[in-house]
């Protein structure tokens, strides 16, 4: 059992680090280029591995609070990554049965995350990590429900494009946050004030969210009334 846990942990950390490095390439490379597409695909495969190993580790060590927290982020980041990647496949035909299955399955996982988080809160008296786990369960469910509603109505002309980079960007932010808070103890002094650690939880989302928002606004203005971009 110990050997299995160590192997999963090494795989989880290694693919997470690769995702953080490779994930930067699509952000700064030409959209639709071979480099952009190949690097993006590697990022997707890494995030699939990160999510699977996180779930397995959580199953093997269900009551380690940091493990529970990282699993919540991994599931959330995985769904954003997959729906962002799949958006480029939906620009002509719309969501497939696979996309629908992924969304509905994620809703089920979201419900399980929330239920397990509530259970841990009752057992541990409202501990911090179970609350965060439940929060990511809710957040994952919100995005999945948004996709369910989107499937029920005609797709907007540029929906796939904006969903692609906002979801992929959100996935990267979540992954970066997980890596940051995991190593926070090594980065700040032991006598640092409490708010110093809190910044690590909040800053990536605030800064990344602003960048994504400004990028979305830029492209909306750029492609308003013009031909939509092509991402192979």
C-alpha positions as CSV (number, residue, x, y, z in Angstrom):
1,X,0.0,0.0,0.0
2,X,2.8,2.4,0.9
3,X,4.6,1.8,-2.3
4,X,1.4,2.4,-4.3
5,X,0.8,5.7,-2.5
6,X,4.4,6.9,-3.1
7,X,4.1,6.0,-6.8
8,X,0.8,7.8,-7.2
9,X,2.2,10.8,-5.3
10,X,5.3,11.0,-7.5
11,X,3.2,10.7,-10.6
12,X,0.7,13.3,-9.3
13,X,3.5,15.8,-8.5
14,X,5.5,15.2,-11.7
15,X,2.5,15.6,-14.0
16,X,1.3,18.7,-12.1
17,X,4.7,20.3,-12.5
18,X,4.8,19.5,-16.2
19,X,1.3,21.0,-16.6
20,X,2.4,24.2,-14.9
21,X,5.3,24.6,-17.3
22,X,3.7,23.4,-20.5
23,X,0.5,25.3,-19.7
24,X,2.4,28.6,-20.2
25,X,3.2,27.8,-23.9
26,X,-0.4,28.0,-25.3
27,X,-0.8,31.3,-23.5
28,X,2.1,33.0,-25.3
29,X,2.2,31.1,-28.6
30,X,0.3,31.9,-31.7
31,X,-3.3,30.7,-31.4
32,X,-4.0,27.8,-33.7
33,X,-0.4,27.1,-34.3
34,X,1.1,23.6,-34.1
35,X,3.0,24.6,-31.0
36,X,-0.1,26.0,-29.3
37,X,-2.1,22.8,-30.1
38,X,0.5,20.3,-29.2
39,X,1.4,22.0,-25.9
40,X,-2.3,22.4,-25.1
41,X,-2.8,18.7,-25.7
42,X,0.1,17.8,-23.4
43,X,-1.5,20.0,-20.7
44,X,-4.8,18.2,-21.1
45,X,-3.2,14.8,-20.7
46,X,-1.3,16.0,-17.7
47,X,-4.5,17.3,-16.1
48,X,-6.2,14.0,-16.7
49,X,-3.4,12.2,-14.9
50,X,-3.4,14.8,-12.1
51,X,-7.1,14.3,-11.5
52,X,-7.0,10.5,-11.6
53,X,-4.0,10.3,-9.2
54,X,-5.7,12.8,-6.9
55,X,-8.8,10.7,-6.7
56,X,-6.9,7.5,-6.1
57,X,-4.8,9.1,-3.4
58,X,-7.9,10.5,-1.7
59,X,-9.5,7.1,-1.8
60,X,-6.5,5.5,-0.2
61,X,-6.1,8.3,2.4
62,X,-9.7,9.8,2.7
63,X,-9.2,11.6,6.0
64,X,-6.0,13.5,5.3
65,X,-7.3,17.0,5.1
66,X,-4.7,18.4,2.7
67,X,-5.3,15.4,0.4
68,X,-9.1,16.1,0.4
69,X,-8.5,19.7,-0.4
70,X,-6.1,19.0,-3.3
71,X,-8.6,16.4,-4.7
72,X,-11.3,19.1,-4.7
73,X,-9.1,21.5,-6.7
74,X,-8.0,18.7,-9.0
75,X,-11.5,17.7,-9.9
76,X,-12.5,21.4,-10.5
77,X,-9.4,22.1,-12.6
78,X,-9.9,18.9,-14.6
79,X,-13.5,19.8,-15.5
80,X,-12.4,23.3,-16.6
81,X,-9.6,21.9,-18.6
82,X,-11.7,19.2,-20.3
83,X,-14.6,21.5,-21.2
84,X,-12.1,24.2,-22.4
85,X,-10.4,21.6,-24.6
86,X,-13.6,20.1,-25.9
87,X,-15.0,23.5,-26.8
88,X,-12.7,23.6,-29.8
89,X,-14.3,20.3,-31.0
90,X,-17.8,21.8,-30.6
91,X,-17.5,24.9,-32.8
92,X,-19.3,23.2,-35.7
93,X,-21.3,20.3,-34.4
94,X,-22.0,21.4,-30.8
95,X,-21.7,19.1,-27.8
96,X,-21.5,15.4,-28.4
97,X,-22.7,12.5,-26.2
98,X,-19.3,12.3,-24.6
99,X,-19.5,16.0,-23.6
100,X,-23.0,15.5,-22.1
101,X,-21.9,12.4,-20.3
102,X,-18.9,14.3,-18.9
103,X,-21.1,17.1,-17.7
104,X,-23.7,14.9,-16.0
105,X,-21.0,12.7,-14.5
106,X,-19.3,15.8,-13.1
107,X,-22.6,16.9,-11.5
108,X,-22.7,13.5,-9.7
109,X,-19.1,14.0,-8.6
110,X,-20.0,17.5,-7.4
111,X,-22.8,16.2,-5.3
112,X,-20.5,13.5,-3.8
113,X,-17.8,16.2,-3.0
114,X,-20.4,18.4,-1.3
115,X,-21.8,15.4,0.7
116,X,-18.4,14.2,1.7
117,X,-17.3,17.7,2.7
118,X,-20.3,18.1,4.9
119,X,-19.7,14.7,6.5
120,X,-16.1,15.7,7.3
121,X,-17.3,19.0,8.7
122,X,-19.6,17.2,11.1
123,X,-16.9,14.8,12.1
124,X,-14.2,17.4,12.5
125,X,-16.3,20.2,13.8
126,X,-16.2,22.5,10.9
127,X,-12.5,22.2,10.0
128,X,-11.1,24.4,7.3
129,X,-10.2,21.9,4.6
130,X,-13.7,20.1,4.5
131,X,-15.2,23.5,4.1
132,X,-12.9,24.3,1.1
133,X,-13.6,20.8,-0.3
134,X,-17.3,21.5,-0.2
135,X,-16.8,24.9,-1.7
136,X,-15.0,23.4,-4.7
137,X,-17.7,20.8,-5.0
138,X,-20.3,23.6,-5.3
139,X,-18.1,25.6,-7.7
140,X,-17.7,22.5,-9.9
141,X,-21.4,21.9,-9.8
142,X,-22.1,25.6,-10.8
143,X,-19.9,25.2,-14.0
144,X,-21.5,21.9,-14.8
145,X,-25.0,23.3,-14.5
146,X,-24.0,26.2,-16.6
147,X,-23.0,23.7,-19.3
148,X,-26.2,21.8,-18.9
149,X,-28.2,25.0,-19.6
150,X,-25.9,25.8,-22.5
151,X,-26.6,22.4,-24.1
152,X,-30.3,23.1,-24.0
153,X,-30.1,26.2,-26.2
154,X,-28.4,27.1,-29.5
155,X,-24.7,27.8,-29.2
156,X,-23.6,31.4,-29.7
157,X,-21.3,32.1,-32.6
158,X,-18.2,32.7,-30.5
159,X,-19.1,30.6,-27.5
160,X,-16.6,27.9,-28.2
161,X,-13.7,30.4,-28.5
162,X,-14.4,32.2,-25.2
163,X,-15.1,29.0,-23.4
164,X,-11.9,27.5,-24.6
165,X,-9.5,30.1,-23.2
166,X,-11.5,31.1,-20.2
167,X,-11.9,27.5,-19.0
168,X,-8.3,26.6,-19.8
169,X,-7.1,29.7,-18.1
170,X,-9.3,28.9,-15.1
171,X,-7.9,25.4,-15.0
172,X,-4.3,26.7,-14.9
173,X,-5.2,29.2,-12.1
174,X,-6.6,26.4,-10.0
175,X,-3.6,24.1,-10.6
176,X,-1.2,27.0,-9.8
177,X,-3.1,27.7,-6.6
178,X,-2.9,24.1,-5.5
179,X,0.9,24.1,-6.1
180,X,1.3,27.4,-4.3
181,X,-0.7,26.6,-1.1
182,X,1.0,23.2,-0.9
183,X,4.4,24.8,-0.7
184,X,3.4,27.9,1.2
185,X,5.0,26.7,4.4
186,X,8.4,26.6,2.6
187,X,8.0,30.0,1.1
188,X,7.0,32.2,4.1
189,X,8.7,32.6,7.5
190,X,7.3,30.6,10.4
191,X,6.5,33.9,12.2
192,X,4.7,35.5,9.3
193,X,1.2,36.9,10.0
194,X,-1.9,34.8,9.1
195,X,-2.8,37.1,6.2
196,X,0.5,36.2,4.4
197,X,-0.7,32.6,3.9
198,X,-4.2,33.8,2.9
199,X,-2.7,35.8,0.0
200,X,-1.6,32.5,-1.5
201,X,-5.2,31.3,-1.6
202,X,-6.6,34.5,-3.1
203,X,-4.0,36.2,-5.2
204,X,-3.9,33.7,-8.1
205,X,-7.6,33.8,-8.6
206,X,-7.8,37.6,-8.4
207,X,-4.8,38.3,-10.7
208,X,-5.7,35.4,-13.1
209,X,-9.3,36.4,-13.2
210,X,-8.5,39.9,-14.1
211,X,-6.2,38.8,-16.9
212,X,-8.8,36.4,-18.3
213,X,-11.5,39.2,-18.1
214,X,-9.3,41.7,-19.9
215,X,-8.4,39.1,-22.6
216,X,-12.1,38.2,-23.1
217,X,-12.9,41.9,-23.5
218,X,-10.0,42.4,-26.0
219,X,-11.2,39.5,-28.2
220,X,-14.8,40.6,-28.0
221,X,-13.8,43.9,-29.4
222,X,-11.4,42.5,-31.9
223,X,-13.8,39.9,-33.4
224,X,-17.0,41.9,-33.1
225,X,-18.8,41.6,-36.4
226,X,-15.8,39.9,-38.0
227,X,-14.8,36.3,-38.8
228,X,-14.2,34.1,-35.8
229,X,-10.7,32.8,-35.1
230,X,-9.8,29.2,-35.9
231,X,-8.2,26.9,-33.4
232,X,-7.5,23.5,-34.9
